[in-house]
Amino acid sequence: MMKLALLCAVLAGAAVPAAAGKAASGIWVEAEAFAAKGGWVVDQQFMDEMGSAYLLAHGMGVPVADAVTQVTVPAGGQWHVYVRTYNWTAPWSDKRGPGAFRIAVGGKTLEPELGATGSRWEWQEAGCVQLPRGTAELRLRDLTGFDGRVDAVYLSRKAAAPPADGEALTAFRRRMLALPDDPAEVRPYDFVVVGGGIAGMCAAVAAARQGLRVALVNDRPVLGGNNSAEVRVHLGGQIELGRYPALGRMQREFAHSTFGNARPAESYEDEKKQAFISGEPLVELYAPWRAVSVRMAPGAGERRIASVVVRQVESSREIALTAPLFADCTGDGSLGVMAGADSRYGRESREEYGESLAQEKADSTVLGASVQWYSEERPGTFPEFDYGLPFSDESVQRVTMGEWTWETGMQHDMTREFERIRDYGLLVIYSNWSYLKNRLGLYPERSLGWVAFVSGKRESRRLLGDYVFKQDDIDKNVFHEDGTFSVSWTIDLHFPDPANTKYFPDEPFKARTRHTPVYPAAVPYRCLYSRNVGNLFMAGRDISVTHVALGSTRVMRTCGMSGEVVGLAAGVCHAHGVAPREVYRSYLSELQALMEKGAAVEGPLPDNQHFNTSSVLSAPRLLKAAE
Ligand SMILES: Cc1cc2nc3c(=O)[nH]c(=O)nc-3n(C[C@H](O)[C@H](O)[C@H](O)COP(=O)(O)OP(=O)(O)OC[C@H]3O[C@@H](n4cnc5c(N)ncnc54)[C@H](O)[C@@H]3O)c2cc1C
């Protein structure tokens, strides 16, 4: 931490008075709670890793407008100002980092540039200010547009920063925010769905259309997960196929209707997704709220979730949502893992499930994450950006946009190192663009138009059900009595692009893929509920499949159908007061009858889902490597 304490004391000309009490000793401000965010964006992706949502100055190299808020100052006098920040290029370079910013307090801009030194999330001391009792303005002034970040600001009467991280920081933060251990407010539902990607949306609406009162919790303000305008992945796979051709039809109600990744925001038609959810009177949407912990039901029997605690991403307000049934549609299996559900990460060995496409030995490699981007026709310069990566005339990518092939983090942990994985995605884009513009003099007529700050994940933890869907089920189109929605996408397994690995052996950032054709195999219902948490469903990319089978099940139209089946099954559970496993054991015919009908509204719907469908072996078309 920068040491300015001595300077503060000299400026004040007096010893810092001891604080009278905890409340009077400090003023805590979560950056994401700033009243006016200016050009800074709220980033919640790494709350589990570094403890909080934060503000990010994502200006693609152009400083963003100030974020401003007012604080109440309980006592006049000298205040020490601390800012929790992170020099995000530190994993790759010892240089002063690019994410520099300053803070102004009570109208005084403090001298130190923050966010450009250090190598982890830490409190940096900005200096001291004299403040009168009353209100004071805090202002974050971005200096670069290169992703400076602020978790929280702490004003203290003493020269003492809060704890650096871990449980001590969590406890301190909760105390400063006056958050009780258990939320005071508890809201009951019939079904709580966590994750508002395509899978979660379909699960929530399918259940609501069975008469269940549903809470849908999403930690981003917009719905759709990777298909939102924040990530910009187009929907893939086929709907309305296989044993239950009514499944998937509901997606026509909200799905976008044009092909393409990394296109302008309007291509993803987020307003249709919002209208789809808002139009369901029994679905209550919590966005942006993040599920942060669970309370388990007491008793010695099977594990059951009693409630999930959700936190409003900007205000930090917490409430508990109770229900007899929950669905994990987080993609990461986060809800399940918090509840102690059995899960799996990485690639299985070839022997474990008899999969020819698997590795000989199990490992922790997964499909990578993508920060997609594009430039647009607008003449402009770009700052020098060089933080230790070996870009050269040979290794540089001579392109004006990057979509799914720009992929990072295959060898890193998608749940514990995701900030680093996302940051590497940003680093390579800026470094490459800088090299093209400044060293090679290319594209003077172009400027960066969009660089995602929400990184698109393909794979992390998978929750284990009573059955694990595997390559053989797809290869042999194995009949399962509890078969539900069908796969249609190839087994699409990515690997680092050798042409890129040659120059960036430690951390490649480009990927290629192999496509293996599939039959429209029906995924068993037993893959859609946890094998050891009695009231937990899952839908989307965290269902019970092997890494190889995920290569096919992970596309979003298929994920949506998994959500639809979960919503229908929740209806059966609700009608009989039973847990998900009982639907398989005793009420399968009821679920099958519901799947015959599907959850779409009755009547004509736009026929808009014929792009990026990949192909199935029973279909006459040639296989298309479309992703
Ligand atoms: C670059 C790229 C290209 C791809 N190409 C294609 C393609 O062409 N077609 C295709 O269909 N698929 C494609 N995929 C795969 C596909 O996008 C994912 O497999 C799919 O998004 C999974 O859907 P999901 O609903 O399970 O999860 P997600 O889309 O990841 O949605 C999960 C949602 O849950 C929210 N969430 C997570 N944790 C919490 C929590 N604790 N509390 C509250 N909310 C939470 C997230 O913010 C998100 O909104 C691609 C993926 C990438 C990254």
The ligand as a MOL file (V3000), in Angstrom:
LIG
                    3D

  0  0  0     0  0            999 V3000
M  V30 BEGIN CTAB
M  V30 COUNTS 53 58 0 0 0
M  V30 BEGIN ATOM
M  V30 1 C -17.7320 -16.9150 -27.7030 0
M  V30 2 C -18.7240 -18.0210 -27.5370 0
M  V30 3 C -19.3030 -18.5800 -28.6730 0
M  V30 4 C -20.2940 -19.5290 -28.5370 0
M  V30 5 N -20.9480 -19.9470 -29.6610 0
M  V30 6 C -22.1980 -20.4470 -29.4960 0
M  V30 7 C -23.1030 -20.4770 -30.5820 0
M  V30 8 O -22.7590 -20.1520 -31.7240 0
M  V30 9 N -24.3810 -20.8540 -30.3260 0
M  V30 10 C -24.7750 -21.2580 -29.0680 0
M  V30 11 O -25.9530 -21.5530 -28.8770 0
M  V30 12 N -23.9120 -21.3180 -28.0510 0
M  V30 13 C -22.6480 -20.8790 -28.2120 0
M  V30 14 N -21.7930 -20.8130 -27.1460 0
M  V30 15 C -22.1210 -21.5030 -25.8610 0
M  V30 16 C -23.2290 -20.8660 -25.0670 0
M  V30 17 O -23.1600 -19.4630 -25.1390 0
M  V30 18 C -23.2260 -21.3000 -23.5970 0
M  V30 19 O -23.0160 -22.6510 -23.4540 0
M  V30 20 C -24.5980 -20.9230 -23.0220 0
M  V30 21 O -24.6370 -19.5240 -22.8940 0
M  V30 22 C -25.0020 -21.5840 -21.7740 0
M  V30 23 O -26.2680 -21.0810 -21.4000 0
M  V30 24 P -26.6620 -20.9580 -19.8790 0
M  V30 25 O -28.0310 -20.3620 -19.8060 0
M  V30 26 O -26.4400 -22.2670 -19.2250 0
M  V30 27 O -25.5630 -19.9830 -19.2510 0
M  V30 28 P -25.1930 -18.4690 -19.4890 0
M  V30 29 O -25.5160 -18.0100 -20.8560 0
M  V30 30 O -23.7750 -18.3430 -19.0420 0
M  V30 31 O -26.1500 -17.7020 -18.4760 0
M  V30 32 C -25.9940 -17.7930 -17.0840 0
M  V30 33 C -26.6050 -16.5540 -16.4500 0
M  V30 34 O -26.5860 -16.6940 -15.0300 0
M  V30 35 C -26.0580 -15.5280 -14.4400 0
M  V30 36 N -25.4640 -15.9400 -13.1570 0
M  V30 37 C -24.3490 -16.6770 -12.9630 0
M  V30 38 N -24.1370 -16.8610 -11.6540 0
M  V30 39 C -25.1530 -16.2450 -10.9980 0
M  V30 40 C -25.4980 -16.0870 -9.6220 0
M  V30 41 N -24.7470 -16.6030 -8.6500 0
M  V30 42 N -26.6000 -15.3720 -9.3040 0
M  V30 43 C -27.3810 -14.8320 -10.2760 0
M  V30 44 N -27.0980 -14.9520 -11.6020 0
M  V30 45 C -26.0030 -15.6570 -11.9400 0
M  V30 46 C -25.0720 -15.0100 -15.4730 0
M  V30 47 O -24.7690 -13.6520 -15.3310 0
M  V30 48 C -25.8560 -15.2910 -16.7700 0
M  V30 49 O -26.7540 -14.2500 -17.0440 0
M  V30 50 C -20.6930 -19.9680 -27.2430 0
M  V30 51 C -20.0640 -19.4710 -26.1000 0
M  V30 52 C -19.0910 -18.4940 -26.2520 0
M  V30 53 C -18.4670 -17.9260 -25.0120 0
M  V30 END ATOM
M  V30 BEGIN BOND
M  V30 1 1 1 2
M  V30 2 1 2 3
M  V30 3 2 2 52
M  V30 4 2 3 4
M  V30 5 1 4 5
M  V30 6 1 4 50
M  V30 7 2 5 6
M  V30 8 1 6 7
M  V30 9 1 6 13
M  V30 10 2 7 8
M  V30 11 1 7 9
M  V30 12 1 9 10
M  V30 13 2 10 11
M  V30 14 1 10 12
M  V30 15 2 12 13
M  V30 16 1 13 14
M  V30 17 1 14 15
M  V30 18 1 14 50
M  V30 19 1 15 16
M  V30 20 1 16 17
M  V30 21 1 16 18
M  V30 22 1 18 19
M  V30 23 1 18 20
M  V30 24 1 20 21
M  V30 25 1 20 22
M  V30 26 1 22 23
M  V30 27 1 23 24
M  V30 28 2 24 25
M  V30 29 1 24 26
M  V30 30 1 24 27
M  V30 31 1 27 28
M  V30 32 2 28 29
M  V30 33 1 28 30
M  V30 34 1 28 31
M  V30 35 1 31 32
M  V30 36 1 32 33
M  V30 37 1 33 34
M  V30 38 1 33 48
M  V30 39 1 34 35
M  V30 40 1 35 36
M  V30 41 1 35 46
M  V30 42 1 36 37
M  V30 43 1 36 45
M  V30 44 2 37 38
M  V30 45 1 38 39
M  V30 46 1 39 40
M  V30 47 2 39 45
M  V30 48 1 40 41
M  V30 49 2 40 42
M  V30 50 1 42 43
M  V30 51 2 43 44
M  V30 52 1 44 45
M  V30 53 1 46 47
M  V30 54 1 46 48
M  V30 55 1 48 49
M  V30 56 2 50 51
M  V30 57 1 51 52
M  V30 58 1 52 53
M  V30 END BOND
M  V30 END CTAB
M  END
